[in-house]
Amino acid sequence: MGEKSNGISSENLKTLLELVKSTRFGSITLVIQDGVVVQIERNEKMRLK
């Protein structure tokens, strides 16, 4: 795994940034245990007109 900085690896940080860029409406949640990110959840909303 990549280098850790504040509980998140560089690989997971890249994944998080890609999720932020690709999510139009919704939320991203980090699940943290003992100061380390162990899970990333994305909830995306679909806007209907």
Contacts in CASP RR format, 6 or more apart in sequence:
PFRMAT RR
TARGET T0000
AUTHOR 0000-0000-0000
METHOD contacts of the structure
MODEL  1
MGEKSNGISSENLKTLLELVKSTRFGSITLVIQDGVVVQIERNEKMRLK
1 9 0 8 1.000
1 11 0 8 1.000
2 9 0 8 1.000
2 10 0 8 1.000
2 11 0 8 1.000
3 9 0 8 1.000
3 10 0 8 1.000
4 36 0 8 1.000
5 13 0 8 1.000
7 32 0 8 1.000
7 35 0 8 1.000
7 36 0 8 1.000
7 37 0 8 1.000
8 16 0 8 1.000
8 30 0 8 1.000
8 36 0 8 1.000
8 37 0 8 1.000
12 37 0 8 1.000
12 40 0 8 1.000
15 40 0 8 1.000
16 28 0 8 1.000
16 30 0 8 1.000
16 40 0 8 1.000
19 28 0 8 1.000
19 40 0 8 1.000
19 42 0 8 1.000
20 28 0 8 1.000
23 42 0 8 1.000
23 44 0 8 1.000
24 44 0 8 1.000
25 44 0 8 1.000
25 45 0 8 1.000
25 46 0 8 1.000
25 47 0 8 1.000
26 42 0 8 1.000
26 43 0 8 1.000
26 44 0 8 1.000
26 45 0 8 1.000
27 42 0 8 1.000
27 43 0 8 1.000
28 40 0 8 1.000
28 41 0 8 1.000
28 42 0 8 1.000
28 43 0 8 1.000
29 40 0 8 1.000
29 41 0 8 1.000
29 42 0 8 1.000
29 43 0 8 1.000
30 37 0 8 1.000
30 39 0 8 1.000
30 40 0 8 1.000
31 37 0 8 1.000
31 38 0 8 1.000
31 39 0 8 1.000
31 40 0 8 1.000
31 41 0 8 1.000
32 38 0 8 1.000
END
